[in-house]
Amino acid sequence: MKKIKVKNTYNLNLVGKPIQDIDFLENSEMFIINPNRIKNFKAKLVVKENESVSIGSLLLIDKKQPHLKFLSPVSGVIKEIVYGHRRVIEKIVIQKDKNEKTEQLFDPTDLSQLEKLNREDVVNRLVDGGLWNLITQYPFEVAPKQDDIAPSIYVTVDYDEPFMPESEVFLKESYEDFLFGLEVVKKLSDKVNVGVSSTNAFDKDKLDSITTHKLEGQYPANNPGIFLYHNKTSQEENSSWGIRSLDVIRMGQLFKSGTYPIERLIVLAGSHAKKPRYIKTREAVSLKFLSNEISNEDPIRVIAGGVLTGDKVNFDYGLGYKDYAINLIREGQERELLTFFRGGYDKPTFGNTYLSAINKKQKFTMTSSINGGYRACISCGVCAKVCQVDSAPQMIMKSLNVDDIETAVKYGLLDIVDTGLYTYVCPSK
């Protein structure tokens, strides 16, 4: 087993960490799909209003890449399709049937049957099962084409961004599905690397049998793109693929059942969550249930995903295709009087700007405030201190501002991974 120590990582010690209790959320009558939240995707509808759909029915395809399919997570009737600016599909509302129907996409597969499948069969089942878009191809972080072959695949077990599910919780629930999903992934490439955090708290014996690398470091050491950068041995590997463990679990569930997996174990967390915890629910469930989960009447920022990389959403949205966490933090619209003259015991600081730097164990309340407007870059070089891929973020940004792509590539543009840390530590935001 190889050890990789990732430098320049950062620990966001925040208030609102979820307890490991798991609650069950009752299904709502209305389910909401938001195609405008799917990155690098030009949605084309294949259904109409008042049309009936089953679990696993085809809803959307990509206009440019028809192999990217999105399936219905609910059986019912399409009540409304909402369009936004330039006819962008913002929302598909489905009213759930009392007796739901599930579409059988293919026959259930066991391990012996999986071994007999060739790579093309596995790819077709992932495409038809609506899960091909869970794979990330680097360096552009897009879904691969159907006929692409990965030089290697990087699977990471742990999530280290606040607040995302912890592997010791979801592997207890779905360890066998993860193992099966890993066998599915191995059919896609001859070289599959599995990285596990050095602080992983799940059963060591179970994980050691499948682990190829131990990843040391705080956020974002367990990002597949960071894992790839520190392990690649050739230029060819720059186009490798990355998959996260919860997505591997869904692949295992798809093959074992032959039906589209709709169940989700998500985290509800953040400083303004009444009870931060794990919730079992299903894809596309309406987020209106969050109105009962807020701890006070402060302005709220609802983030679908981790606090640094998630999307800003509201109660009119549904649980997204790749959502495994909902974070509730303060909106942070208020202005502070004489803020520069305050000690800042209660404010997080990357450097030693505030007195909070004295107490390294203190937990802080995250808000969306950027402490003013957007400012010009002051060439401080702070972003480089949280760059895990030996690039020059500041020089890349300046090169891109003048459309000098070649210079940006020389400074490491194609190695950069979207982690949100550069903006978080940047004094100018």
N, C-alpha and C positions, 0 to 999 in steps of 0.2 A: 504493500500500500504506500503510495507516494504522498508526501506532505507538501502543501503549498501554503506559504505564509504571505498573505496579501498586506502590503503596506498602505499607509495613508487612509485607513478605514476610520470610521467615526461612530461613536455610540450616542444616539439621541435618547437621553434619559428622561422620558416623558411621563406625565400623569395620565392615568386612564388605561393601564394594562388590564386585559381581561382575565378573570379567574377561569379556571379550567372546567367549570360547570357547563353542561350542555342542555339548553332548552329547546323545545320543539315549537316552531311557529305554525299556527293554524293557517292552512291555505286560504287565500283570499278568493273572491269571486272573479276579480279582474287581474289579468296578467299583462305586463307591459314590456315590449321589446323596443329598444332604442338603437336603431341601426346607425345613427349619426355618431355614436360613441365607439364604433368599431374602427380602429385605426387602419389607414391605407386601404379603405374599402369603399367602392362606389356601388351602392346597393341598387339592385334591380328586383322589383317585386314579382313574384310568380303567383300571388294570391290577390283576392279582391275583398272588399267589404261585404259582410253578410255570408261569406263563404265558410263552410265548416272545415276544420282541420283536426288531425289527431296528433298525439305525441309522436314526434318524428317526421311529421309532414314537412315538405320543403316550403320555406317562406321566402328566402332571399338567396340570390347569387350575386357574385361580383361581375359587373359589366365587362371588365377587361379580362378577368380570370374566372370563367364559369365553374372551375373545379372548387372554388371557395364557396361552400354552401352553408346556410344557416337554417336549422330545423326548428320546428315548433316545440317548445317545452311543455305545452299544455294542449289538452283536447277541448275544443269548444268552437265558438263562432267569432269571427273577426268583426268586432263592433265598430271599430274606427281606425282609420289610417290618417295620421296628421302629417302634413307637409309644412316645411319651413321655407326659408329663403332659397330661391332658385330651385324649388321643387325637391329639396333635400328631404328624405323621409326621416322625420323626427321620432315618430312613435307609432307602434302598432299595438292596439288594445284588443285583447282576446278575452271573451267571457267564457269561463270554464263550465264544461258540462258536469252534471251530477254524476253521470257514469262515463268516465273517461275511456277513450280508446287509444291503444298504443299500436303504432305501425311496426311490424316486424321487418327490420331492415335487411337482416340476413340470419342464417341459422346460428344459434349459440355455439361458441367455440371453446373446446377445452385445450389443455396444453399439448396433448398428442396430435390434435387436429391442427393446432397452430404451427407445429413443427413442419407439417406437410405443406403449408401455404408458402407460395413464393412471395418475393418482395412486391410484385405488382398486385397480387391479391390483397395483401395487407394495406397497401396504399389506397386501393380502390375502396376498401371497407372504411378506412379513416375518412376518405373524401365523402362517400355516401352517408357515413354516420355523422357528418357535420363537425368533425374534430380536427380536420387537417389544419385549420387556422390556429390551433393551439401551439403549433411548432413555429419557432422563430429562426429565420435564416439571417446570419450575419454576413457582412457588417452593417446592412441597412435595416435590420430588425423588421423584416417583412415575412409573410408566409411564403414558403418555397413553392416553386412550380411543381406540378404533379410528376413530371418526368425528371426532376432534379435528383441527384444522388449526393448525399452528404459525405464529405471526406471523413467526418467524425461527428458524433452527437454528444452534447454535454448535458447531463441531467443533474440538477441540484436538488437535494432532499429538503434542505432547510430554507426558511425565509427569515432574513434578519432585519427587514425594514419594519419600523413600528407602524401600525400594529397589524401584523399578519398572523395567520394561524401557525401554531408551533407544531413541529413534526411529531413530538411525543403524544400530542392529542389526536391528530388526524390519522397517524399510523396505527394507533390502537384500534381505531374504527375501521380502517381500510388497508391493513398491511397486506393481506392476500391479493387484493385488487391492485395494489402497487406492484407486487412481484409479477403479477400477470401482465400488467401494463408495461413493465420493463422488458419482458420477453417480446412484447409487440414491438417496442422501440428497437430491440436488437435485430429485428427482421428488416429494419430500414437502413442499417449501416453495419459494416463489419467492425467498426470501432466505436464503442459506446463507453464513455467515461461517466462514472457516478461519483459525485462529490458530496461529502457529508461534513457538516460543521464540527469542529473540534470540541464544541460545547454541547453537542447533541445529547439529549437526555433519554432517548428511546433505548430499547433493548440492544446492548452493544453487540451481542453475539449474532442477533438477527441481521443487523446492518453490516457488520464486518464481512459477512459472506458475499455481499453484493457491492461493497464499496471499493472503488479504485483509488480515490484521493480523499485525504483529509484537508479541509480548508480552514486555515487559521486566520482570524481577523474579525472585526465587527462589520457593520454595514458599509459597503455592499459586497463583502467577500464571497457571499453565496449566490451572487448573480451569475447565471450561465455565461454571459459575455465576459465577465471578469475571470471566471474559471478558464474559459477558452484562451484568453490573452496570456495567462500565466502558464498554460500547459502546451500551447501549440509549438510545433517543431519545424513547420514548413509554411511557406506562403499559401500553399493550397488550402490549409486549414482555416484561412480567414473566412471562407464561405461555409464554415461548419454550422450546425443547427443547435439550438438550445431548447430544452423543455424543463418545466418546473414539475415538482413531484405531484402536486394536486392535479395537474393535467395528465400526468402518467396514470394516476388512479382512474380518471375518467376514461382513458383509453382501455384500461383493463376491464372496467365495467361494461363498456360498449361491446367488446369482443365476447365476454362471458355471457351476456344476455342477448346480444343481437339487436338491442333496442337502444334508443337515444337516452343517455343518462341525465336525469333531471335533478336529482337530489344534490344538495350542497351543504357542506358544513362551513359556516362563515363565522367571522369574528365581528362582534359589535363592541367598539372600543372608543377611546378618546376621553378627554377631560369632562365633556358635557354629556356623556352617556350615563343614564341613571344607574344602570347595572351592567358594567362591561363584562361580557361573557361570550361563550360560543352558542351559536344558534343553528339548528338543523332546519333547513327550509328547501326551496327549490328555485331553479332558475326563473327569472322574469317576474317573481313575486313583486307586487306593488310595494314601494317603499313608504307608503302611508302609515305603516305600522310604527315608523320611527317617531311619529308625533307623540306617542306614549312613552318613548324611551329617553326623552330629554330631561336633564336634571334640573334646569332652571329656565328663566325666560330671557336669557341673553340672546343676542343675534347669533345664529348657528351657521357654520359652514359644514355641509354634509359632503364627505369625501368617499367615493367608491374606490376602494383600493388602499394602498399604504399612504401615509400622511405626506410623503414627498413625491410619489409618482402616480397617485390616484387622480380621478376626475372629479371636478365639482359637479354635484347633482342636486336634485331637490326631491321633495316627496312625490312629485308627479312622475318620477322615473320608476323603472323596474330594476331588479337585480340583474346586472349585466352578464354577458357571455363569459367574461374572465374575472368577475368580481368574487373575491374570497374574503373581503373585509369591508366594513362600513365604519368610518371614523367620524365622530362628532366633536368638533372643536369650536372655539369662539371665533366669530367672524372678524373681530379686530378692527372695527371701523373708527374707534374712538381716537381722539387726539390727546396727547399727554402734555401737561404744562411743564416747561423747564426740564424736559426729559434728560438733557445732557448733563444736568447738575445733580441727577439722582445716582445713588450708589449702585442700584441694579441688583440687589440681592435676589430678586425674584425673576430675573431675566436670564435666559440661556446666552452663553457667549462662546464662540469658537476660540477666540484668543483670550486676552485678559482685559477686555474692555470694561466689563462689569465686575463688581465684587463677588458675584456668584461663582467666579472662577476659583475662589478659595475652597468651596465645598464641592468636591468632585462627585459626591454621591447624591447630591440634591436632585430631586425630580422637578421638572418644569412643566408649566401649562403651555401647550402649543396653541398659538392663534394664527390667523391668516394675515396678520398685520406685517407690512414690509417697512414700517416705521418711516413713513413719508412716501414720496413718489419714486418712480424709477429714475435713477441717476446715471450719469455717464461713467464709463469704466475709469477708475483712478490708477490702473496699473499697479495694484498692490501685490498681486501674485498669490493671494490667499487661496484662489481656486486650485492652484497647483498642489497645495498641501493636502487636498482631499481627492487627488487624481490617482487612481489605482493602476493606470495603464501607461504611466511614464509619458504622457502627452503634455502639451502646453495649451490648456483650455483658453487662456487669455489671448494668446496669439491666434488660435483657431478662430475665436469669435471675431477678432479684428480683421482677419483675412476674409471671413465670410461676409462681413459688413461691406466689403468693397468687391465682392464676387470673385475673389482670388482663390478659386477652388484648389489649384495646384499647390499653393503655399499651405493652405489648410491641411491638405493631405500629408504634406511633408512634416507638419507639426503633430500628426497623429490623429487626424479627424476620423479615419476609418476604425480606429481602436476605441474611440470614445463610446461609452455605454450610458444610456439615459438612467441616471440614478436620482436626480434632483438635488444632489449634495452641492453642486457648484453654486446654484442659486441660493441655497440655504445659507451658506457661509459667506456669500458675496456681500460686502458692505453696500454696494450700489444696487444689488438685486437685479 
